[in-house]
Amino acid sequence: MGKLLYVGTYGTDDPTRASMPFVATLGALARGHEASIVLMGESVYLLKGQVADAVHGIGYRPLRRLLDETIEAKVPIYIGSSCAKAREVTEVDFAGMNAYITEASDLADLMLAHDRVLSF
């Protein structure tokens, strides 16, 4: 089975695209693949509870459900440190989510550790 990395960059500006890394991750898990998520740019806002509760992409389950299923599956979620800092997303926002702050320099290592990378 494969090891897949999904990169999200959209937030409330495009709820459908914001949901896609989570939908794709859950689909990969259902097929027996490993998956991880990187959130950068506007997508880091999705880890704030009130934001996750408000996002619902067209044709998908609400983001809150997708995020909860992703967390329950213990999927690693990597958060761009400068993106989080600029948007005041802190460890308090993603406590208990199997989420980690990562530096931009770590992104290359993450990509190379996976068989495929898909960005939304």
mmCIF file of the C-alpha atoms, coordinates in Angstrom:
data_MODEL
# 
_entry.id   MODEL 
# 
loop_
_atom_site.group_PDB 
_atom_site.id 
_atom_site.type_symbol 
_atom_site.label_atom_id 
_atom_site.label_alt_id 
_atom_site.label_comp_id 
_atom_site.label_asym_id 
_atom_site.label_entity_id 
_atom_site.label_seq_id 
_atom_site.pdbx_PDB_ins_code 
_atom_site.Cartn_x 
_atom_site.Cartn_y 
_atom_site.Cartn_z 
_atom_site.occupancy 
_atom_site.B_iso_or_equiv 
_atom_site.pdbx_formal_charge 
_atom_site.auth_seq_id 
_atom_site.auth_comp_id 
_atom_site.auth_asym_id 
_atom_site.auth_atom_id 
_atom_site.pdbx_PDB_model_num 
ATOM 1   C CA . MET A 1 1   ? 0.000   0.000  0.000  1.00 0.00 ? 1   MET A CA 1 
ATOM 2   C CA . GLY A 1 2   ? 1.038   3.588  -0.550 1.00 0.00 ? 2   GLY A CA 1 
ATOM 3   C CA . LYS A 1 3   ? 2.037   6.420  1.710  1.00 0.00 ? 3   LYS A CA 1 
ATOM 4   C CA . LEU A 1 4   ? 0.303   9.662  0.701  1.00 0.00 ? 4   LEU A CA 1 
ATOM 5   C CA . LEU A 1 5   ? 0.767   13.283 1.752  1.00 0.00 ? 5   LEU A CA 1 
ATOM 6   C CA . TYR A 1 6   ? -2.060  15.753 1.201  1.00 0.00 ? 6   TYR A CA 1 
ATOM 7   C CA . VAL A 1 7   ? -1.290  19.479 1.363  1.00 0.00 ? 7   VAL A CA 1 
ATOM 8   C CA . GLY A 1 8   ? -4.108  21.915 2.103  1.00 0.00 ? 8   GLY A CA 1 
ATOM 9   C CA . THR A 1 9   ? -3.825  25.640 1.478  1.00 0.00 ? 9   THR A CA 1 
ATOM 10  C CA . TYR A 1 10  ? -7.481  26.759 1.424  1.00 0.00 ? 10  TYR A CA 1 
ATOM 11  C CA . GLY A 1 11  ? -9.614  27.808 4.375  1.00 0.00 ? 11  GLY A CA 1 
ATOM 12  C CA . THR A 1 12  ? -12.971 29.506 4.661  1.00 0.00 ? 12  THR A CA 1 
ATOM 13  C CA . ASP A 1 13  ? -12.270 31.292 1.368  1.00 0.00 ? 13  ASP A CA 1 
ATOM 14  C CA . ASP A 1 14  ? -13.153 28.022 -0.432 1.00 0.00 ? 14  ASP A CA 1 
ATOM 15  C CA . PRO A 1 15  ? -14.896 25.497 1.841  1.00 0.00 ? 15  PRO A CA 1 
ATOM 16  C CA . THR A 1 16  ? -14.964 22.792 -0.833 1.00 0.00 ? 16  THR A CA 1 
ATOM 17  C CA . ARG A 1 17  ? -11.205 22.924 -1.461 1.00 0.00 ? 17  ARG A CA 1 
ATOM 18  C CA . ALA A 1 18  ? -10.600 23.275 2.274  1.00 0.00 ? 18  ALA A CA 1 
ATOM 19  C CA . SER A 1 19  ? -12.360 19.935 2.798  1.00 0.00 ? 19  SER A CA 1 
ATOM 20  C CA . MET A 1 20  ? -10.490 18.051 0.074  1.00 0.00 ? 20  MET A CA 1 
ATOM 21  C CA . PRO A 1 21  ? -7.341  17.048 2.011  1.00 0.00 ? 21  PRO A CA 1 
ATOM 22  C CA . PHE A 1 22  ? -9.542  15.473 4.679  1.00 0.00 ? 22  PHE A CA 1 
ATOM 23  C CA . VAL A 1 23  ? -11.845 13.756 2.177  1.00 0.00 ? 23  VAL A CA 1 
ATOM 24  C CA . ALA A 1 24  ? -8.855  12.398 0.234  1.00 0.00 ? 24  ALA A CA 1 
ATOM 25  C CA . THR A 1 25  ? -7.137  11.249 3.428  1.00 0.00 ? 25  THR A CA 1 
ATOM 26  C CA . LEU A 1 26  ? -10.185 9.348  4.604  1.00 0.00 ? 26  LEU A CA 1 
ATOM 27  C CA . GLY A 1 27  ? -10.562 7.783  1.150  1.00 0.00 ? 27  GLY A CA 1 
ATOM 28  C CA . ALA A 1 28  ? -6.926  6.677  1.200  1.00 0.00 ? 28  ALA A CA 1 
ATOM 29  C CA . LEU A 1 29  ? -7.325  5.143  4.649  1.00 0.00 ? 29  LEU A CA 1 
ATOM 30  C CA . ALA A 1 30  ? -10.424 3.277  3.485  1.00 0.00 ? 30  ALA A CA 1 
ATOM 31  C CA . ARG A 1 31  ? -8.279  1.669  0.754  1.00 0.00 ? 31  ARG A CA 1 
ATOM 32  C CA . GLY A 1 32  ? -5.578  0.673  3.234  1.00 0.00 ? 32  GLY A CA 1 
ATOM 33  C CA . HIS A 1 33  ? -3.068  3.414  2.445  1.00 0.00 ? 33  HIS A CA 1 
ATOM 34  C CA . GLU A 1 34  ? -1.179  5.562  4.957  1.00 0.00 ? 34  GLU A CA 1 
ATOM 35  C CA . ALA A 1 35  ? -1.909  9.273  4.834  1.00 0.00 ? 35  ALA A CA 1 
ATOM 36  C CA . SER A 1 36  ? -0.681  12.510 6.369  1.00 0.00 ? 36  SER A CA 1 
ATOM 37  C CA . ILE A 1 37  ? -1.836  16.103 5.974  1.00 0.00 ? 37  ILE A CA 1 
ATOM 38  C CA . VAL A 1 38  ? 0.099   19.357 5.779  1.00 0.00 ? 38  VAL A CA 1 
ATOM 39  C CA . LEU A 1 39  ? -1.832  22.576 6.387  1.00 0.00 ? 39  LEU A CA 1 
ATOM 40  C CA . MET A 1 40  ? -0.337  25.832 5.154  1.00 0.00 ? 40  MET A CA 1 
ATOM 41  C CA . GLY A 1 41  ? -1.607  29.316 4.450  1.00 0.00 ? 41  GLY A CA 1 
ATOM 42  C CA . GLU A 1 42  ? -5.307  29.882 5.084  1.00 0.00 ? 42  GLU A CA 1 
ATOM 43  C CA . SER A 1 43  ? -5.930  26.203 5.846  1.00 0.00 ? 43  SER A CA 1 
ATOM 44  C CA . VAL A 1 44  ? -4.360  26.484 9.305  1.00 0.00 ? 44  VAL A CA 1 
ATOM 45  C CA . TYR A 1 45  ? -7.505  28.333 10.404 1.00 0.00 ? 45  TYR A CA 1 
ATOM 46  C CA . LEU A 1 46  ? -9.417  25.057 9.961  1.00 0.00 ? 46  LEU A CA 1 
ATOM 47  C CA . LEU A 1 47  ? -7.975  23.794 13.236 1.00 0.00 ? 47  LEU A CA 1 
ATOM 48  C CA . LYS A 1 48  ? -9.782  26.485 15.197 1.00 0.00 ? 48  LYS A CA 1 
ATOM 49  C CA . GLY A 1 49  ? -12.966 24.939 16.587 1.00 0.00 ? 49  GLY A CA 1 
ATOM 50  C CA . GLN A 1 50  ? -15.389 27.661 15.532 1.00 0.00 ? 50  GLN A CA 1 
ATOM 51  C CA . VAL A 1 51  ? -13.936 27.676 12.009 1.00 0.00 ? 51  VAL A CA 1 
ATOM 52  C CA . ALA A 1 52  ? -14.112 23.897 11.622 1.00 0.00 ? 52  ALA A CA 1 
ATOM 53  C CA . ASP A 1 53  ? -17.726 24.024 12.793 1.00 0.00 ? 53  ASP A CA 1 
ATOM 54  C CA . ALA A 1 54  ? -18.652 26.582 10.119 1.00 0.00 ? 54  ALA A CA 1 
ATOM 55  C CA . VAL A 1 55  ? -17.013 25.005 7.051  1.00 0.00 ? 55  VAL A CA 1 
ATOM 56  C CA . HIS A 1 56  ? -19.083 22.737 4.813  1.00 0.00 ? 56  HIS A CA 1 
ATOM 57  C CA . GLY A 1 57  ? -17.804 22.052 1.320  1.00 0.00 ? 57  GLY A CA 1 
ATOM 58  C CA . ILE A 1 58  ? -20.261 21.365 -1.482 1.00 0.00 ? 58  ILE A CA 1 
ATOM 59  C CA . GLY A 1 59  ? -20.863 17.626 -1.834 1.00 0.00 ? 59  GLY A CA 1 
ATOM 60  C CA . TYR A 1 60  ? -18.930 16.690 1.328  1.00 0.00 ? 60  TYR A CA 1 
ATOM 61  C CA . ARG A 1 61  ? -19.754 16.043 4.952  1.00 0.00 ? 61  ARG A CA 1 
ATOM 62  C CA . PRO A 1 62  ? -19.232 19.060 7.233  1.00 0.00 ? 62  PRO A CA 1 
ATOM 63  C CA . LEU A 1 63  ? -15.577 19.732 7.966  1.00 0.00 ? 63  LEU A CA 1 
ATOM 64  C CA . ARG A 1 64  ? -16.115 19.130 11.688 1.00 0.00 ? 64  ARG A CA 1 
ATOM 65  C CA . ARG A 1 65  ? -17.073 15.503 10.916 1.00 0.00 ? 65  ARG A CA 1 
ATOM 66  C CA . LEU A 1 66  ? -14.203 15.062 8.466  1.00 0.00 ? 66  LEU A CA 1 
ATOM 67  C CA . LEU A 1 67  ? -11.734 16.510 10.952 1.00 0.00 ? 67  LEU A CA 1 
ATOM 68  C CA . ASP A 1 68  ? -13.062 14.337 13.790 1.00 0.00 ? 68  ASP A CA 1 
ATOM 69  C CA . GLU A 1 69  ? -12.760 11.206 11.634 1.00 0.00 ? 69  GLU A CA 1 
ATOM 70  C CA . THR A 1 70  ? -9.223  12.195 10.645 1.00 0.00 ? 70  THR A CA 1 
ATOM 71  C CA . ILE A 1 71  ? -8.267  12.725 14.292 1.00 0.00 ? 71  ILE A CA 1 
ATOM 72  C CA . GLU A 1 72  ? -9.908  9.447  15.326 1.00 0.00 ? 72  GLU A CA 1 
ATOM 73  C CA . ALA A 1 73  ? -7.808  7.660  12.683 1.00 0.00 ? 73  ALA A CA 1 
ATOM 74  C CA . LYS A 1 74  ? -4.680  9.243  14.222 1.00 0.00 ? 74  LYS A CA 1 
ATOM 75  C CA . VAL A 1 75  ? -3.611  10.817 10.940 1.00 0.00 ? 75  VAL A CA 1 
ATOM 76  C CA . PRO A 1 76  ? -0.635  13.130 11.473 1.00 0.00 ? 76  PRO A CA 1 
ATOM 77  C CA . ILE A 1 77  ? -1.446  16.753 10.660 1.00 0.00 ? 77  ILE A CA 1 
ATOM 78  C CA . TYR A 1 78  ? 1.544   19.029 10.083 1.00 0.00 ? 78  TYR A CA 1 
ATOM 79  C CA . ILE A 1 79  ? 1.044   22.767 10.416 1.00 0.00 ? 79  ILE A CA 1 
ATOM 80  C CA . GLY A 1 80  ? 3.312   25.346 8.833  1.00 0.00 ? 80  GLY A CA 1 
ATOM 81  C CA . SER A 1 81  ? 4.854   27.280 11.731 1.00 0.00 ? 81  SER A CA 1 
ATOM 82  C CA . SER A 1 82  ? 4.988   30.702 10.057 1.00 0.00 ? 82  SER A CA 1 
ATOM 83  C CA . CYS A 1 83  ? 1.454   30.210 8.729  1.00 0.00 ? 83  CYS A CA 1 
ATOM 84  C CA . ALA A 1 84  ? 0.140   29.372 12.197 1.00 0.00 ? 84  ALA A CA 1 
ATOM 85  C CA . LYS A 1 85  ? 2.031   32.215 13.848 1.00 0.00 ? 85  LYS A CA 1 
ATOM 86  C CA . ALA A 1 86  ? 0.778   34.783 11.331 1.00 0.00 ? 86  ALA A CA 1 
ATOM 87  C CA . ARG A 1 87  ? -2.814  33.629 11.883 1.00 0.00 ? 87  ARG A CA 1 
ATOM 88  C CA . GLU A 1 88  ? -2.549  33.231 15.656 1.00 0.00 ? 88  GLU A CA 1 
ATOM 89  C CA . VAL A 1 89  ? -3.266  29.508 15.534 1.00 0.00 ? 89  VAL A CA 1 
ATOM 90  C CA . THR A 1 90  ? -1.633  28.007 18.608 1.00 0.00 ? 90  THR A CA 1 
ATOM 91  C CA . GLU A 1 91  ? -1.139  24.601 20.191 1.00 0.00 ? 91  GLU A CA 1 
ATOM 92  C CA . VAL A 1 92  ? -4.251  25.306 22.261 1.00 0.00 ? 92  VAL A CA 1 
ATOM 93  C CA . ASP A 1 93  ? -6.281  25.275 19.012 1.00 0.00 ? 93  ASP A CA 1 
ATOM 94  C CA . PHE A 1 94  ? -5.062  21.838 17.924 1.00 0.00 ? 94  PHE A CA 1 
ATOM 95  C CA . ALA A 1 95  ? -4.482  20.076 21.240 1.00 0.00 ? 95  ALA A CA 1 
ATOM 96  C CA . GLY A 1 96  ? -5.412  16.402 21.011 1.00 0.00 ? 96  GLY A CA 1 
ATOM 97  C CA . MET A 1 97  ? -5.505  16.409 17.190 1.00 0.00 ? 97  MET A CA 1 
ATOM 98  C CA . ASN A 1 98  ? -2.263  14.499 16.456 1.00 0.00 ? 98  ASN A CA 1 
ATOM 99  C CA . ALA A 1 99  ? -1.097  17.809 14.971 1.00 0.00 ? 99  ALA A CA 1 
ATOM 100 C CA . TYR A 1 100 ? 2.422   19.172 14.911 1.00 0.00 ? 100 TYR A CA 1 
ATOM 101 C CA . ILE A 1 101 ? 3.994   22.525 14.129 1.00 0.00 ? 101 ILE A CA 1 
ATOM 102 C CA . THR A 1 102 ? 6.550   22.071 11.370 1.00 0.00 ? 102 THR A CA 1 
ATOM 103 C CA . GLU A 1 103 ? 9.108   24.359 9.808  1.00 0.00 ? 103 GLU A CA 1 
ATOM 104 C CA . ALA A 1 104 ? 9.201   25.037 6.073  1.00 0.00 ? 104 ALA A CA 1 
ATOM 105 C CA . SER A 1 105 ? 12.560  23.266 5.951  1.00 0.00 ? 105 SER A CA 1 
ATOM 106 C CA . ASP A 1 106 ? 10.843  20.058 7.166  1.00 0.00 ? 106 ASP A CA 1 
ATOM 107 C CA . LEU A 1 107 ? 8.430   20.034 4.226  1.00 0.00 ? 107 LEU A CA 1 
ATOM 108 C CA . ALA A 1 108 ? 11.005  18.557 1.835  1.00 0.00 ? 108 ALA A CA 1 
ATOM 109 C CA . ASP A 1 109 ? 11.646  15.698 4.261  1.00 0.00 ? 109 ASP A CA 1 
ATOM 110 C CA . LEU A 1 110 ? 7.907   15.092 4.611  1.00 0.00 ? 110 LEU A CA 1 
ATOM 111 C CA . MET A 1 111 ? 7.442   14.992 0.847  1.00 0.00 ? 111 MET A CA 1 
ATOM 112 C CA . LEU A 1 112 ? 10.339  12.589 0.335  1.00 0.00 ? 112 LEU A CA 1 
ATOM 113 C CA . ALA A 1 113 ? 9.060   10.312 3.110  1.00 0.00 ? 113 ALA A CA 1 
ATOM 114 C CA . HIS A 1 114 ? 5.824   9.759  1.138  1.00 0.00 ? 114 HIS A CA 1 
ATOM 115 C CA . ASP A 1 115 ? 5.202   7.979  -2.155 1.00 0.00 ? 115 ASP A CA 1 
ATOM 116 C CA . ARG A 1 116 ? 2.951   10.695 -3.547 1.00 0.00 ? 116 ARG A CA 1 
ATOM 117 C CA . VAL A 1 117 ? 2.071   14.306 -2.685 1.00 0.00 ? 117 VAL A CA 1 
ATOM 118 C CA . LEU A 1 118 ? -1.171  15.982 -3.693 1.00 0.00 ? 118 LEU A CA 1 
ATOM 119 C CA . SER A 1 119 ? -1.911  19.633 -3.031 1.00 0.00 ? 119 SER A CA 1 
ATOM 120 C CA . PHE A 1 120 ? -5.296  21.306 -2.728 1.00 0.00 ? 120 PHE A CA 1 
# 
